[in-house]
C-alpha cells in the first residue's frame, strides 16, 4: 500500500513571500502615486526653502617680523601663537559679537525677526550660524596651525561682510587692548618708579635730617664741654689771682714792718745793717727763692693794685685762646650749611643712576609707543578671507529629492504590504460566508 502524503500544516494567516510580492506588485500604482507625492513634496521643499550659504575665514600665526617692533622694546613680549590665541578669543567673545552687530544693524536686519531683541538674535546665531574652527593638535602643548570662524546665513544676507567685519573687529579690538595694556604697563612702571623716587627722597630727607641733627648735637656737646673747660680755667685763674692778692697783702705787711720799700735780698739787707767795713765783693749762692716781702712795698703794692684792677685773666692762660677758637668754629657748622644749601638733591639718592636710567628708558618707550601706529600692527595672518560661495550648503536638492524618493517608496511599499496582509487575513472569513 502506498503511504498517504503528509501535507505541512498551514494556518490561514500564513502568506508566502512571493505571494506578498505579487500583492504589492498589483498595487504598484498606489506605491508609485505615494512615491510621486513624496517626491513632489521634497521637490517643493528643495526649491522653495531659502538657500543657506556658508563662509569661513582662516587665521594663522603672524611671522616674527610682524611683531618685532613690539618685542624689540624688551618691555613687552608676545609670541605669534599667543597673538593668534588672543584674536581667536576675541572672535568668539559674546560681547564683541554683540557690539559688532549693534553697530552694523543693516547687515542683520533680514535675519532678525519682528521685535526680536538683538541679544536673542545673537543667541540664535551662536547656536545655528556661528562656529569656531581649528586645526587638530597632534601632541599635547603643540600650538594649532590655524584657527578661524565659519558662518551659515540665508540668501539675501551679506554673510561675507559679516564674517570679514567680525574678524577685523576682533583684530582691531586686540590692537586697541594691546595698546591699552602697553600704556597701563608703562604708566604703572612709571608710577612704581616715581614711588621708588619718593621713597628714596623720604629716605634721603630722613638721613639728611638725621645727619644734620647728629652734627648739631655733636657741636652742642663740644660747645658744652669747651664752655665747661673755659669756665673751669677762668675760675682757676680767678682763684689763683685772688690767692696771689692775699699773698701780696701778707708780703706788704711784712715788708712794711721790716721797712723794705725797694726790692732787696737777704744779704743786701744784712750788709746795710752792719754798715760799711771796707770794700769787698759778696757773692751769694742760694737755690732757694727769696720770700715775697723782699720785693718791697712799692713793687708789691703795684702788683696788688694791678691784680685788683684786672677785669679778665684770659690772656694769662694760652689754652683759653685755643678753646675760644674752637668755640668760634662751632658757631657755624659748614657741613650742616652745605647739607642745607643743596639744590639738586636727586643726585645724592642711592641707586640714582639705576633709577634715572630706568625712568629715562620708560619715558622713551612711552614716547615710542605713542608714535607707534598700532593700527598697522599685524597680530595674525588672515590666510583665508571670507568670499561669496558659489553653491549653497542648504538645502541640498539632490539629497532631498533622493530622500523623498526613498521615503515615498518605503511608505508606499509599507501601505501596500499592509493592504496585502489585511486581504489575506480576510479570505477565510469570506470563504465561510460563501459556504
C-alpha positions in Angstrom: 0.0 0.0 0.0 1.1 3.4 -0.7 1.5 5.6 2.4 -0.5 8.8 2.5 1.3 12.1 1.8 1.5 14.3 4.9 1.0 18.0 3.9 2.5 20.6 6.2 0.1 22.3 8.4 -0.6 26.0 7.5 -2.7 28.4 9.2 -4.9 30.8 7.4 -2.7 33.7 8.5 0.5 32.4 6.8 1.4 34.0 3.5 4.2 33.2 1.2 6.9 35.8 0.3 6.2 35.6 -3.4 2.5 36.0 -2.8 3.3 39.1 -0.8 5.4 40.5 -3.6 2.8 39.7 -6.1 0.2 41.5 -4.0 2.5 44.6 -3.7 3.1 44.5 -7.4 -0.6 44.6 -8.1 -0.7 47.8 -6.0 2.3 49.3 -7.9 0.2 52.3 -8.9 -0.6 53.1 -5.3 3.1 52.8 -4.4 4.0 54.9 -7.4 1.4 57.5 -6.5 2.7 57.8 -3.0 6.3 58.0 -4.2 5.4 60.8 -6.7 3.6 62.7 -3.9 6.6 62.3 -1.6 9.0 63.3 -4.4 6.8 66.3 -5.3 6.8 67.4 -1.6 10.5 67.0 -1.4 11.0 69.0 -4.6 8.7 71.7 -3.4 10.8 72.0 -0.2 14.1 71.8 -2.1 13.1 74.6 -4.5 11.1 76.7 -2.1 13.3 76.6 1.0 15.6 79.7 1.4 19.1 78.7 0.4 21.7 78.7 3.2 25.3 79.7 2.4 28.4 79.1 4.4 31.6 81.2 4.5 34.6 80.9 6.7 37.8 82.9 7.5 41.0 81.1 8.4 43.6 82.8 10.6 47.2 81.7 11.0 50.0 82.9 13.4 51.8 86.1 12.2 55.5 86.0 11.4 58.1 87.1 14.0 59.0 90.2 11.9 55.4 91.4 12.2 55.7 91.6 16.0 59.4 92.6 16.0 58.6 96.3 16.6 56.7 95.4 19.7 59.0 92.7 21.0 62.3 94.6 20.4 61.4 97.1 23.1 62.2 94.4 25.7 59.4 95.7 27.8 56.5 93.7 26.3 56.8 90.4 24.5 54.2 88.3 22.7 54.6 85.2 20.5 52.8 84.8 17.2 50.8 81.8 18.7 49.8 83.9 21.7 48.8 86.8 19.4 46.6 84.3 17.4 45.0 83.0 20.5 44.1 86.5 21.7 42.4 87.3 18.4 40.5 84.0 18.3 39.3 84.5 21.9 38.1 87.9 21.0 36.5 86.5 17.8 34.5 84.1 20.0 33.6 86.7 22.6 29.9 87.3 23.1 30.4 91.0 23.9 32.5 91.7 20.8 29.9 90.0 18.6 27.1 91.9 20.2 29.0 95.2 19.9 29.7 94.5 16.2 26.1 93.6 15.4 24.7 96.6 17.2 26.9 98.9 15.2 26.0 97.1 11.9 22.3 96.5 12.2 21.8 96.9 8.5 23.7 93.6 7.9 21.4 91.5 10.1 18.0 93.2 9.5 16.9 90.4 7.2 17.8 87.7 9.7 16.1 89.4 12.6 12.5 88.5 13.5 9.9 91.1 14.2 10.6 92.8 17.6 13.4 90.3 18.3 16.0 91.8 20.7 19.5 91.9 19.4 20.8 89.6 22.2 18.2 86.9 21.3 19.3 87.2 17.7 22.9 86.7 18.7 22.0 83.7 20.8 20.3 82.1 17.9 23.2 82.9 15.6 25.6 81.4 18.1 23.6 78.2 18.2 22.8 77.9 14.5 25.2 80.1 12.4 28.5 80.8 14.0 31.0 78.1 14.8 34.7 78.2 15.5 37.1 76.0 13.5 40.6 75.0 14.4 43.3 72.5 13.3 43.9 69.3 15.1 46.5 69.2 17.8 48.8 66.2 17.3 50.7 66.5 20.5 49.9 68.0 23.9 51.1 71.6 24.2 51.6 71.9 20.4 50.1 75.1 19.0 47.4 75.0 16.4 48.5 75.7 12.9 45.3 77.6 12.1 42.0 78.8 13.7 39.0 80.6 12.3 35.3 81.1 12.2 32.5 79.9 9.9 29.1 81.5 9.4 26.0 80.0 7.8 23.5 82.6 6.6 20.3 82.7 4.4 20.2 84.1 0.9 19.9 87.9 0.9 22.2 88.4 3.8 25.7 89.7 3.3 27.4 86.9 5.3 30.8 87.7 3.7 30.7 91.3 5.1 29.6 90.0 8.5 32.3 87.4 8.7 35.1 89.6 7.4 33.9 92.5 9.5 33.8 90.4 12.6 37.3 89.2 12.0 38.6 92.7 11.5 36.7 93.9 14.6 38.4 91.2 16.7 41.8 92.2 15.3 41.1 95.9 16.0 39.8 95.1 19.4 43.0 93.3 20.3 45.2 96.0 18.8 43.4 98.6 21.0 43.6 96.3 24.0 47.3 95.7 23.4 47.8 99.5 23.1 45.9 100.0 26.4 47.9 97.2 28.0 51.1 98.8 26.9 50.0 102.3 28.2 48.9 100.8 31.5 52.1 98.8 32.0 54.3 101.8 31.2 52.3 104.1 33.4 52.3 101.6 36.2 56.0 101.1 35.9 56.5 104.9 35.9 54.2 105.2 38.9 56.2 102.5 40.7 59.4 104.2 39.7 58.0 107.5 41.0 57.1 105.7 44.2 60.6 104.5 44.5 61.9 108.0 43.9 59.5 109.3 46.6 60.6 106.6 49.0 64.2 107.3 48.2 63.6 111.0 48.7 62.0 110.3 52.0 64.9 108.1 53.0 67.3 110.8 51.9 65.5 113.5 53.7 65.4 111.4 56.9 69.1 110.6 56.5 69.9 114.2 55.8 67.9 115.4 58.8 69.5 112.7 61.0 72.9 113.7 59.8 72.3 117.4 60.5 70.8 116.5 63.9 73.9 114.4 64.7 76.3 117.1 63.6 74.4 119.8 65.5 74.2 117.6 68.6 77.9 116.8 68.3 78.6 120.6 68.1 76.4 121.3 71.0 78.1 118.7 73.1 81.6 120.0 72.1 80.4 123.5 72.9 79.2 122.5 76.3 82.5 120.7 77.0 84.6 123.6 75.8 82.5 126.1 77.7 82.8 123.9 80.9 86.5 123.8 80.4 86.7 127.5 79.7 84.7 128.3 82.9 86.9 125.9 84.9 90.1 127.6 83.6 88.7 131.1 84.3 87.7 130.0 87.8 91.1 128.6 88.3 92.7 131.8 87.1 90.4 133.9 89.3 91.2 131.7 92.3 94.9 131.9 91.5 94.7 135.7 91.2 92.8 136.1 94.5 95.3 133.8 96.2 98.1 136.0 94.8 96.5 139.1 96.1 96.2 137.6 99.6 99.9 136.6 99.3 100.8 140.2 98.3 98.8 141.6 101.2 100.8 139.5 103.7 104.1 140.3 101.9 103.2 144.1 102.1 102.6 143.9 105.8 105.9 142.1 106.4 107.8 144.5 104.1 106.3 147.5 105.9 107.3 146.0 109.3 110.8 145.3 108.0 111.0 148.7 106.3 111.6 147.2 102.9 110.3 149.6 100.3 112.5 148.6 97.4 113.4 145.1 96.2 116.3 143.7 98.1 118.0 140.4 99.1 118.7 138.9 102.5 122.5 139.5 102.1 122.0 143.1 100.9 119.7 143.7 103.8 122.3 142.4 106.3 125.0 144.5 104.8 123.0 147.6 105.1 122.5 147.0 108.8 126.2 146.1 109.6 127.5 149.3 108.0 130.5 149.8 105.8 133.6 147.8 106.8 135.6 148.2 103.6 135.1 147.5 100.2 134.6 143.8 99.3 132.6 141.8 96.8 130.0 139.4 98.3 128.9 136.5 96.2 125.7 134.8 97.3 124.8 131.4 96.0 121.3 130.4 97.1 119.0 127.9 95.2 116.0 128.9 97.4 113.6 131.6 96.3 113.6 134.7 98.5 110.4 135.4 100.4 108.0 137.6 98.6 108.3 140.6 101.0 111.9 141.1 99.8 110.2 142.6 96.7 109.5 145.7 98.7 106.3 147.6 99.5 106.4 149.6 96.3 106.6 146.6 94.0 104.2 144.5 96.0 101.7 147.3 96.2 102.0 148.0 92.5 101.4 144.3 91.7 98.5 144.1 94.1 96.9 147.2 92.6 97.3 145.8 89.1 95.8 142.4 90.0 92.8 144.1 91.7 92.1 146.2 88.6 92.3 143.2 86.2 89.0 142.5 84.5 89.9 139.3 82.8 92.5 136.6 83.3 92.1 135.0 79.8 95.4 136.3 78.5 97.2 134.6 81.3 96.3 131.1 80.0 97.1 130.4 76.3 94.7 127.4 76.3 91.8 129.8 76.7 92.5 131.3 73.3 92.6 127.9 71.8 89.3 127.0 73.4 87.7 130.2 72.2 89.0 129.5 68.7 87.3 126.1 68.8 84.1 127.6 70.1 84.1 130.2 67.4 84.4 127.4 64.8 81.5 125.6 66.4 79.2 128.6 66.0 78.8 127.8 62.3 78.9 124.2 61.2 79.9 124.4 57.5 78.9 120.8 56.8 75.4 121.5 58.1 75.2 124.6 56.0 76.4 122.7 52.9 73.8 120.0 53.5 71.0 122.6 53.9 72.2 124.5 50.8 72.0 121.5 48.4 69.9 122.4 45.4 69.7 119.3 43.1 69.4 116.7 45.9 68.3 113.9 43.5 71.9 113.3 42.6 72.6 112.2 46.1 69.9 109.5 46.1 71.0 105.9 46.5 70.9 104.0 43.2 70.2 107.3 41.4 72.0 106.1 38.2 69.8 103.0 38.0 66.6 104.8 38.8 67.3 107.7 36.4 68.3 105.2 33.6 65.1 103.2 34.1 62.9 106.3 34.1 64.6 107.6 31.0 64.1 104.2 29.3 60.4 104.1 30.3 59.8 107.7 29.2 61.5 106.9 25.9 59.3 103.8 25.5 56.2 105.8 26.2 57.1 108.3 23.6 58.0 105.5 21.2 54.7 103.7 21.8 52.8 107.0 21.3 54.4 107.2 17.8 53.8 103.5 17.1 50.8 103.0 14.8 49.0 100.0 16.3 46.5 100.0 13.5 49.3 98.7 11.3 50.4 96.1 13.8 49.9 92.7 12.2 48.7 90.4 15.0 47.6 87.5 12.8 47.9 86.4 9.2 44.5 86.2 7.5 45.1 83.1 5.5 41.6 82.8 4.0 39.3 85.8 3.7 35.6 85.0 3.5 34.3 85.2 -0.1 31.0 84.7 -1.8 30.3 80.9 -2.1 29.1 79.5 -5.5 26.7 76.9 -4.1 24.5 76.9 -1.0 25.1 74.3 1.7 21.4 74.1 2.4 19.1 72.8 1.1 20.9 70.0 -0.8 18.4 69.5 -3.5 19.7 66.2 -4.8 19.8 64.7 -1.4 16.4 66.0 -0.5 14.9 64.5 -3.8 16.7 61.2 -3.2 15.3 61.1 0.4 11.8 62.0 -0.9 12.0 59.2 -3.5 13.2 56.6 -0.9 10.7 57.8 1.6 7.9 57.6 -0.9 8.9 54.1 -1.9 9.2 53.0 1.7 5.8 54.5 2.7 4.1 53.2 -0.5 5.6 49.8 0.0 4.6 49.7 3.6 1.0 50.7 2.8 0.8 48.1 0.0 2.1 45.4 2.4 -0.4 46.3 5.0 -3.2 46.0 2.4 -2.0 42.7 1.2 -1.8 41.3 4.7 -5.3 42.6 5.6 -6.7 41.0 2.4 -5.0 37.7 3.2 -6.4 37.7 6.7 -9.9 38.4 5.4 -10.0 35.5 2.9 -11.1 32.7 5.4 -13.9 34.8 6.6 -15.1 35.4 3.0 -14.9 31.6 2.3 -17.1 30.8 5.4 -19.6 33.4 4.4 -19.8 32.0 0.9 -20.4 28.4 2.2 
